[in-house]
Amino acid sequence: MTNVLLKINDLKTHFYTETGNVTAVNGVSFDVKKGEILGVVGESGCGKSVMSQTILQLFEAGTVEYEGEINFKGKNLLKISKKEMNKVRGNEISMIFQDPLSTLNPVHTIGRQIAESIILHQKVGKKEAEKKAIELLKLVGIPSPESRAKEYPHNLSGGMRQRAMIAVALACRPQLLIADEPTTALDVTIQAQILDLMKNLNTELDMGIIFITHDLGVVAELCSRVVVMYLGEIVEEASIEELFTRPLHPYTQGLIKSIPQLDGDKTEELHTIEGTVPPLTRVPKGCRFSTRCPYADEQCITSSPPVFDHTSSQKVKCWHFEKILTQQEVAADVNTTT
Ligand SMILES: Nc1ncnc2c1ncn2[C@@H]1O[C@H](COP(=O)(O)OP(=O)(O)OP(=O)(O)O)[C@@H](O)[C@H]1O
């Protein structure tokens, strides 16, 4: 029996814009296993949100075209009818966003919103749904859930609102939860509580989670595997251990070096990756990272690298990863012997 919950193959998202067509997701492939937390990282504008909203086909019809395969429970979600897709959306796959106020309805109480979702997806009566809504509020760690259920979203603090949105997303008992930067707007202590909650829910409900973030610290804390996105493509996929002990792609290496070190020399300047993510209208011809990569040569500028399997769990889209790895190992040896 396979333990793959979601299998994405060569996924592309093209937008029709006034200034021409752009491809925001360009041939992305990865799996999410049952009950695992997969991190998706990359700088702003790398296509993390477009990729996740493509899984649920949330873009307005007529503005977008999807290509490839999104296989979920034996079906390609890009091939099923609108009606079938509506059943998957918010039922078997749920999504939570950075800003709960954009998702929660301001004119309905929290309890009513959760109960309505339960009635819609679980086919139970009103009384039963209200009871289940309170249980869900308890599950996501909202104190005094009976009285909180009667409150409106704007009466809750940021952290509590985020918990309430997670409760709404869980109301249909999804097998897959897509969390798009759900902790970015919260202060660090509340962020840590929400991450703990995600971990507990993942274990208790055995639910697969795709966790999108630009924060590698959060990834290290929460995820077991990670994919790194750059300009609409996956440039590296690895287990958490591999990613932090032996990052292969120069972009991943740059992201890791940019994490502030608490025990580091305070006078040391924080590393940054040179340049910025180019707009989709100016995508480089060869390797998309070549314009910012310290190792780029003629081959990188003219031709896009394939994805190489370094181990069974670590893949990288870089022509020179073996050479770079050897150079780094030699440099590390020199450092330890001097
Ligand atoms: N509806 C759209 N039409 C055209 N281009 C879009 C659309 N939505 C997003 N894009 C473009 O797709 C690219 C990827 O955007 P996306 O929001 O997925 O990045 P991201 O990695 O999630 O960034 P952030 O971390 O800031 O959310 C950007 O260049 C963005 O301008």
The ligand as a MOL file (V3000), in Angstrom:
LIG
                    3D

  0  0  0     0  0            999 V3000
M  V30 BEGIN CTAB
M  V30 COUNTS 31 33 0 0 0
M  V30 BEGIN ATOM
M  V30 1 N -3.1080 36.2410 -10.2290 0
M  V30 2 C -1.8710 36.4640 -10.6800 0
M  V30 3 N -1.6520 36.9180 -11.9290 0
M  V30 4 C -0.3810 37.1200 -12.3790 0
M  V30 5 N 0.7350 36.9090 -11.6530 0
M  V30 6 C 0.5680 36.4630 -10.3910 0
M  V30 7 C -0.7400 36.2180 -9.8400 0
M  V30 8 N -0.5810 35.8000 -8.5510 0
M  V30 9 C 0.7510 35.7680 -8.3180 0
M  V30 10 N 1.4330 36.1730 -9.4100 0
M  V30 11 C 2.8940 36.2500 -9.5550 0
M  V30 12 O 3.4350 34.9660 -9.3160 0
M  V30 13 C 4.7170 35.0590 -8.6770 0
M  V30 14 C 4.7220 34.1850 -7.4510 0
M  V30 15 O 3.8950 34.7760 -6.4540 0
M  V30 16 P 3.5650 34.0600 -5.0640 0
M  V30 17 O 2.5720 34.9060 -4.3660 0
M  V30 18 O 3.2130 32.6520 -5.3000 0
M  V30 19 O 4.9590 34.1230 -4.3280 0
M  V30 20 P 5.2780 33.6240 -2.8520 0
M  V30 21 O 6.5090 32.7890 -2.9630 0
M  V30 22 O 4.0930 32.9870 -2.2430 0
M  V30 23 O 5.6010 35.0140 -2.1400 0
M  V30 24 P 5.1470 35.5250 -0.6770 0
M  V30 25 O 6.0390 34.7790 0.2860 0
M  V30 26 O 5.4230 36.9880 -0.7400 0
M  V30 27 O 3.6940 35.1940 -0.5170 0
M  V30 28 C 4.9400 36.5370 -8.3800 0
M  V30 29 O 5.8000 37.0530 -9.3790 0
M  V30 30 C 3.5570 37.1410 -8.4840 0
M  V30 31 O 3.6230 38.4840 -8.9390 0
M  V30 END ATOM
M  V30 BEGIN BOND
M  V30 1 1 1 2
M  V30 2 1 2 3
M  V30 3 2 2 7
M  V30 4 2 3 4
M  V30 5 1 4 5
M  V30 6 2 5 6
M  V30 7 1 6 7
M  V30 8 1 6 10
M  V30 9 1 7 8
M  V30 10 2 8 9
M  V30 11 1 9 10
M  V30 12 1 10 11
M  V30 13 1 11 12
M  V30 14 1 11 30
M  V30 15 1 12 13
M  V30 16 1 13 14
M  V30 17 1 13 28
M  V30 18 1 14 15
M  V30 19 1 15 16
M  V30 20 2 16 17
M  V30 21 1 16 18
M  V30 22 1 16 19
M  V30 23 1 19 20
M  V30 24 2 20 21
M  V30 25 1 20 22
M  V30 26 1 20 23
M  V30 27 1 23 24
M  V30 28 2 24 25
M  V30 29 1 24 26
M  V30 30 1 24 27
M  V30 31 1 28 29
M  V30 32 1 28 30
M  V30 33 1 30 31
M  V30 END BOND
M  V30 END CTAB
M  END
